[in-house]
Amino acid sequence: MWADYVAPLSFHPEAVVHHEARPAQTLARAALESASQAVWVMSSRDPREVLRRHLSLVLADWAEQRKAEVDVERKEVLKQQRLDLLAILASHGVKVDDPSYLTLVTAAAHEVRTNLSDGDLADPAQVERLWRASAGSAHGKMWPSLELRVSVERDGRSFSFPDADAMSAILVLANRVTQYGVFRFIDYAGHEPQLAERLRATSLSWYARIPKVPGAPTRLEDVSGYPPL
C-alpha cells in the first residue's frame, strides 16, 4: 500500500491519480513509526544496549498484546511471560524503558540527521510537527486538514487545497528514516560487500518499470545527474 501510493510501478491507462493529504499523512506515519523503532534500536554501537532496546520494545509489544487478549487464561500467560523476562533482566541489572512514539521518531530523526544530515531532519521541532500532523490525520482530527492547506483568490473566489509541500515533507521524512534503517540493518548483518552494485542493479530495474512523464529518459543512466559507473 505504501509503495503503491508513493511510487507506483504501474497505472491503468485511464487512471486518474489524486494525491490527498490524509492518506499521505496516514501512510507516512505508519512507515515513520515502524522504521523509527528499528533505527532507535540499531543507533547504538554497543551490542548490550542494542539488545536492551530491543527487549524494551518486546516488553512493550507483549503489554499491548495482553491488553488486546480476551481470553482470561491467555491474558494471564502473557502477563507472566512479561514478568519472567523482567525478572531475568533485573537479575542482570538491566533496566528497560517504554519510549513513546514521539521519543522514537525524534531519536531516529536525530540519528539520521547526525549521519545523513539533510533538510527537515536537522530541526527537531519540525520533525515533531510533521509527526503530530500525521498522527492527527490518522486519528481523524480536523486541525491537520485545516492548517496544512493553501488558499488562493481567483476571480473573486477563494480556493483551498492541501499543501503539497506539507505532504511531501512527511513522505520525505518517512522515506529517509526507513531507508536509513534498511542500510543500518544491512551494515549490522555484514552484507556491505557488493552492496553498491546491488543497489545500482535494483535502481536500474526499478526505473525501467515505473511510469514516466512524456520526454523522460527511458534509461536511468541517461538521467541528468545520475552517478556514473
N, C-alpha and C positions, 0 to 999 in steps of 0.2 A: 504493500500500500504506500509506504514511504517512497520507494523508488519510482513507482508508477506516477506519483504526484509530482515529485521533484525533478526527476529525469526519466520520463517515459521513453521506452525503446521503440514504441510503435504507436501510430494513431490510425483510427478509422478514417478513410478518405473524406468522409463528410462530418467528422467530429469537430465540434467547436469547443475550444479549451477555455474554461473560465477559472481564473485564479481568485479565490475568495479568501478573506482574511482568516476567518475562524478555522477552516480546515488546515490552512498552512500553519497557524499558531498551534493547533492541537497536535498535529503530526510532529512538528518540530519539537514541541515539549516532550513528547514520548521518546523521541530519539535522544534529545539532550539529557533527560533524566536517566535513561538507561545507560548511555555512554559515560555519563559523569561518575556513575558508581564504579565502573571499570577503571577509569582514569584515576579516580581517588585511590583505589586500592593499589594500582601499579605506580603511583607517583613517588612512592618511597623506594629508595635503593637498598633498604635493609630488609632482607628476607623475613625476619621475625615481624617487622612492622607490616609488611605486605600481608602476612598470614593473620596478624591481629586484625587488620582492617577487613580482610575477607571474612573472618569469623564474626566480626561485628555485624556485617551485613547479613550473614547467615542467620544469626540470632534474631535480628530484626525481621527477617523473612519468616522464620518459624513463628514469631509472635503474631504476625498478620495472618498466617495460615491457621493458627489456633483460634483467632477471633472469628474467622470465617467458617470454622468447622461447626456442624450442627449436631453431630453425634457426640454424646457426653463422654463415652469411653475414649473415643478417638481424641477428643479435646484434651482429656487428662494425659493421654500418651504423649501428645505434642508438648504439653506443659512440662512433663517430666523429662522429655528429651532435651528441652532447653535448659532446665535446671541442672541436668547432668553435665552438659557442656560448660555451663557457667562454673560448676564446681571444679572441673578439670582445669579450666583457665585460672581460676583463683588459686589452685594449688601450685601453679607455676608463677604466680604473681602477675598475671596478665589481666589488665583492665580493658574492658571493651566500652565502646560508646555507640550511640544510635544517632548518627548525624541526620539532620533534616535535609530535604531535597535542596533547599537554598544553600545550605552549607556544602553539599556535594557539588552543586553546579558552580558555585563561586570558586571552590577549591580546584575543580577541574579546569575552569577557565584560567585561573592563575597558573596552573601547571602548563597549559598550552601557551599562554602568553609569555611565560618565562622562557620556554624553549622554541616557540614558533611565533614570536610576537607579531601581532597584526591587528589593526583596527579596533573594533569594539572590545576585543578580549583584553585590551590594556586598561579598560575602565570598569572596575568592579561595580560601580553604581549603574552603569549602562547594562551590564550583564544581569544584575538583579532586576532592573526594569524590564528587560526583554523576557526574563523568566516569569516574572509576575504577570505580565500581559498574556503570555502564552497559557499560564495556569488559569488565569481569569477567563480566557476564551474557552478553554476545555471545560470549565465548570459552569459555563453558561452565564457568566457575569456580563453586564452591559458596558462597563467602563472601557474595556479594550476596544469594543466596536465604536464607541463614541469618541474616544481620544485618538485612536490611531486611524484617523481619517483625514482626507484632504478635501477642502471645499473651494469651489471656484464660482465666479459670477460670469454669466454669459447671456447676453441679450436680455439683461434684467432679471434673469432667473438664477437661482442658486443650485449648484450640483455638488453632491457629496459622494465620495467613493473611497474605498480602502487605500491606505497609504502603502504604496508598493515598496517604498524604502523600508518601512517597518516590517513588512512581510519578508523582504529579502534579508534583513538583519538577523531575525531569529533563525531563518533557514541556514544562513552562513554560520552562525554560532553553533547550531546543532551539528552541521556538517564538519566543522573544524574539530570539535571535541570528539565526535565519532571517529573521524579519520585519525586523529592523534591516538585514540585508544587502540585502534587496529594496529597502527605502526608500533606502539609500545608493546602490545602483545606479541607481535612478530619478533621484536627485539628480545623480549624475555624468553620466547620459545626457542631462540637460537637459529632462526631461519633468515638471518640477514644476508648471507652469501646469495648471489644471483637475484636479490630482491629487486634491484633497479631494472634488470632486464625483464623480469616477470611483470612488473608494474607497467613497463612500456608496452609489452605484448598485450596486456589487458586493456590498456588505454587505446591502442590501435583497433582492437576488436570492438570495443565499446563505441568508438567514434564511427566505425564503419556501419554500425547498426542503428544509431539514433537518427531520428528525423532531422532534416537540415533545412534552414531557411533558403530561399532561392539565392543562388550565387555563392553559397558556401562551398569551400573546397571539399572534394569527395574523399580526400585522404587527410588524416591528421598531420602527416609530415608536411603537407602543403599549407597548413595554417600558420599565419604570421606569428612569430614569437615562439613557436613550438621548439623545445630543446632539440638540438641536433644529436645525431648518433654519437 
